[in-house]
Amino acid sequence: MGWKASAIIVHSGKETDHKSLLTELGFSNLSKIKARTVEEVINPNDNEVYIGRYKNNLIICAPDMPMSFFEETPGHAEKILIDKFPGAEICAIVLHSVVNLWGYSVTKDGQKIRARAGSADDGTFVEFGEPLKEELELLSKSQINAEGRREYIFEDYPDEPMSEDQVGEEFVFEITGKYLGEPLDSCEDFLFETRLEGYSYSKIINSFSASGGKPWWKFW
């Protein structure tokens, strides 16, 4: 299965009005559309955003917004979520298997503690913060090769080192397991049974980027 995902997980039991929150995040002219399962909308269409709860988490699936969380300085959307959910842990994830794009960002108590992202063409282009517990098993299978790049050796393929973009989605799966209770790729009740409210919108009022300029991922 090829994975595509663009989602935010806010690990907090605090309730909030979903439409009002989306408006504060910058989605304008919101109109209610059909609720859908996470599996259907984890990588939503342009001009559609989905929101709901799973266990002790607020889930937001939106185009572009999660990528802004990979900047060290919080952008508009991240600042809103930090203010709205004090003390919460906020995790942004992106996946796009066509180009081996992968990434995750974790903010805790208002501070960015970890962010990593990469792709087949660009290698690992974001990495800061100390490794999280959920990363350690995979990282233990890696080494730095002669070109200075991290590669992974797995028991089943000892003579076929894998580049980080080939392993990136596995990191995303493990990180999400911290919040969902099990890794994203095996969390069937989340993917296939959890339905999120859907809204269409006309535009984003505030840029998702910290600088307010054109977000850097738009240059891809």
N, C-alpha and C positions, 0 to 999 in steps of 0.2 A: 504494500500500500504506500502510495506517495502522500506525504503529509504536507498540508498547508495550514498555517495557523497564524492568527493575529489577535491576541487576547491579553487581558489584564485580570489577575486574580488579587482581590483585596481580602486578606485573611483577617476578618473582623466580623463580630456578631452584631455590630451596630446597624440598625435599620435606617433606610433613607428613602425618600421619594425618588423613584427611578427617573422619571421624566425631568424633574427639577435638577437632579444631578447631571444628567446628560446636557441640559441647557447650560449649566455652569461650566461644563467641560468644553463648551464651544459649539455644540451641534445645534444648528439653527433650523427653524421651521419644521419642527418634529411632527410627524404624523404616524399614528399607530398602524402597524402592519401585522401580518400573521405571526404568531409565536411559533418558534421552530426548535428542534432539538439542537443541542450543542454540536453534534456531529455535522449537522447541516450548515451551521453558521459560524463555526470556529474560525473560518476564513471568509468573512462576509463579503457580499457584493459592495461595490462602490456606492456611497450614499445610503448605506444601511448600517444600523448599529443595533446590537442585541444586548440585553441586560437581564440578570436574574441572580438567584442564589443557589448554591450547592453546599450542603453541610454548613460550615461556619465561614463561608466565603461569598463575597460579591463577585460576580463574573461579568465582565464587559468584553464583548467581541466587536472590534471596530477596525476598519482599514487605517493603516498608517500610525494611529496613535501609539501602539506599543513600541514602535521603533524609536520614538522620541525619548523613551526611557533609558536609552543607551548612552545618552549624553551625561557627562558628570554633573552638570548644572541642571537641576530640575526645570523642565519646561512648564507651560501653563497647566496642562492636564495633570501632570505629576504633582504640582504644587496644590492643586485643588483637592486631590485625593489625600495628600498628606494632611491638609488642614481639616478635611471632613472626617478623617478616620485616624485621630491621634493615637499613637502607639501601635498602629496596625503594621503588618508586614505586607508589602505590595510587590507582586511579582508580575513582570511583563514577559511574554514569550512571543517569538516569531519563528515560523518554519516555512520554507518553500523548497520542496524537494527537487524542482526542476533545475535550480541553480545551487542546490545544497546550502541554501541560506538557513542559518540557525542562530538563535540568540536567546538569552535570558538575562533579566536584570532583577535584583532584589533590593528593595528599600525597607529599612526597619527603623521605627521610631524617627522617621523623617530623614534618615541618613542612608545614602547609597552604600551598601556594604559589598556588593558584588555585581559585576556585569561582564558578560562575554558574548561575542557574536562573530560570525564569520561566514564565508561562502567559498564556493569552489574557485572562483576567479580571483578573489581578494585575500584568501587565507583568513586567519583570525585577525580582524581589524579593530576589535574592541576587547580589552581585557584589563580590569582593575579590581582591586579588593582581594582579600584572602579567600582561598578555596573553601566552599561550603562542605559540610559533612556529606551531603548527597553526591558530591563530585568525586570524592576520594577514591572509591573503588575503580572507577574508570581511569582516573589520573594515574593510579598505580600501575596501569598497563601501558603507560606511555614512556617515551624517552625522546630526547632531543637528537635529531639526526645530524649528519655532517653539514647540511645546509642551514642548520640552526632552527629547523622547524620541528614541532612536536609531532610524533607519529605513534601509532598504537599497535601493539602486538597482542593478538588474541590466540588462545591455545588452539582453537580449531584451524587457524590459518597462520602458523608460526613463520612462514616464509613470505607472507603477503602483508607488509606493514600498511596500515590505513592512515590516511591524512586526517587532520582534525575535522575538516568539513564532512568527511564520511562518517564521523562518529558524533558530530554535533547534536543531531536530533536525540541521541541516547541521553545526552546530558539534560536536554530539555525535558525528556520524559521523567528522568529521576528527580529533577528539581520540582516538577509539578506534583510528584507523589507526596511531597512534604505537606501539601495543602489538601489534596484530593483524597489522601489515604492510600493510594496506589498510583503507580506511574500512569501518565496520561494515556499511553497506548493500550493499557489493559484495564482502564477504569470504565467498564461498559455502562454502568448505571449513570455515570456522568455524561458520557458521550451520546447514548441512545435513549435514555429515559428522562433526562433533565431538559425541560423546555425553557427557553428564554423569551422575554418580551421583545418584540421587534418594533423598530421605528425607522422610517425613512427621514432623510434630512436634505436640505438644499445645499448647504455649505458649512465650512468650519469658520466661525467668527474669529477665534484666536488661533494663531499658528501653534502647532504642537511643539515646535522647536524652542529651546531656551532663549535663543538670540532673537526670535521673532522673524527671522529671515526665512529663506527657502530651506526646509529641512534637508540635511545632507543626503538622506537615503533617496530623495527624489532625483538625484543625479544619476542613479543607476539606469 
